[in-house]
């Protein structure tokens, strides 16, 4: 699927942008389902739907209204859409993730859609993914599929190249899991980000330890991303899955080894969001979304 130099670049930089991972027809199917969910969101004033753990499936930003829809998260879309299920479990996205992780095999950990509709306030503060989803080893890759065109202007993912080789930073403020690094760490490590953007069907593959963030979308064009997180088959989850699904643990590449591989990491286990998504944690509002 990809060449060795791309695999080497991923391990050196901590991320890899690959274009044309999906065909135009495959992306169109994803867009059609998401557009339907956006239209449905106009009828709601608060998060709605239900996932396997009882939390809302559809999450909306504070500026959401019927005239200005701001659907920012769809949790586990694989459970309600055949197009999203095929993409997560059977497409080139899963196959390339397996190549990048290597080893015996690769499993799906969770999936979600993160969207920034035109002129919406949604932003993602600086963080690493691994503190949300700790495993016995850190061979996890976050795959961000561009369901809409992503530009420099509409809130693209920003990453710090090579940061996956550095420390795991605390995402706590005292006794509250904020899901973001401290202002001091941001000031020291996050001043030279690289933006990841591309055309429909492109994918940014990102190591679970990479520092990353994204700004609001102040344009008239949507920025919609289908995110799948895959883990090495021999990586044992150490905490609750923040977005559990009936497809969690599905083998998408390789084979079962029957083994568990452990590497040296030390971190405080995260708190699972009480609300519909981690956005409430980053905003410091999780306690009111119980």
Rosetta blueprint (number, residue, H / E / L):
1 X L
2 X L
3 X L
4 X H
5 X H
6 X H
7 X H
8 X H
9 X H
10 X H
11 X H
12 X H
13 X H
14 X L
15 X E
16 X E
17 X E
18 X E
19 X L
20 X L
21 X L
22 X L
23 X L
24 X H
25 X H
26 X H
27 X H
28 X H
29 X H
30 X H
31 X H
32 X H
33 X H
34 X H
35 X H
36 X H
37 X H
38 X H
39 X H
40 X H
41 X H
42 X L
43 X L
44 X L
45 X L
46 X L
47 X L
48 X E
49 X L
50 X L
51 X L
52 X L
53 X L
54 X L
55 X L
56 X L
57 X L
58 X E
59 X E
60 X E
61 X L
62 X L
63 X L
64 X L
65 X L
66 X L
67 X L
68 X L
69 X L
70 X L
71 X E
72 X E
73 X E
74 X E
75 X E
76 X L
77 X H
78 X H
79 X H
80 X L
81 X L
82 X H
83 X H
84 X H
85 X H
86 X H
87 X H
88 X H
89 X H
90 X H
91 X L
92 X H
93 X H
94 X H
95 X H
96 X H
97 X H
98 X H
99 X H
100 X H
101 X H
102 X L
103 X L
104 X L
105 X E
106 X E
107 X E
108 X E
109 X E
110 X E
111 X E
112 X E
113 X E
114 X E
115 X E
116 X E
117 X L
118 X L
119 X L
120 X E
121 X L
122 X L
123 X L
124 X E
125 X E
126 X E
127 X E
128 X L
129 X L
130 X L
131 X L
132 X L
133 X L
134 X L
135 X E
136 X L
137 X L
138 X L
139 X L
140 X E
141 X E
142 X E
143 X E
144 X E
145 X E
146 X E
147 X L
148 X L
149 X L
150 X E
151 X L
152 X L
153 X L
154 X L
155 X L
156 X L
157 X E
158 X E
159 X E
160 X L
161 X L
162 X L
163 X H
164 X H
165 X H
166 X L
167 X L
168 X L
169 X L
170 X L
171 X L
172 X E
173 X E
174 X L
175 X L
176 X E
177 X E
178 X L
179 X L
180 X L
181 X L
182 X L
183 X H
184 X H
185 X H
186 X H
187 X H
188 X H
189 X H
190 X L
191 X L
192 X L
193 X L
194 X E
195 X E
196 X E
197 X L
198 X E
199 X L
200 X L
201 X L
202 X L
203 X E
204 X E
205 X E
206 X E
207 X E
208 X L
209 X L
210 X L
211 X L
212 X E
213 X E
214 X E
215 X L
216 X L
217 X E
218 X L
219 X L
220 X L
221 X L
222 X L
223 X E
224 X E
225 X E
226 X E
227 X E
228 X E
229 X E
230 X E
231 X E
232 X E
233 X L
234 X L
235 X L
236 X L
237 X E
238 X L
239 X L
240 X L
241 X L
242 X L
243 X L
244 X L
245 X L
246 X L
247 X L
248 X L
249 X L
250 X L
251 X E
252 X E
253 X E
254 X E
255 X L
256 X L
257 X L
258 X L
259 X L
260 X L
261 X L
262 X L
263 X L
264 X L
265 X L
266 X L
267 X L
268 X L
269 X L
270 X L
271 X L
272 X L
273 X L
274 X L
275 X L
276 X L
277 X L
278 X L
279 X H
280 X H
281 X H
282 X H
283 X L
284 X L
285 X L
286 X H
287 X H
288 X H
289 X H
290 X L
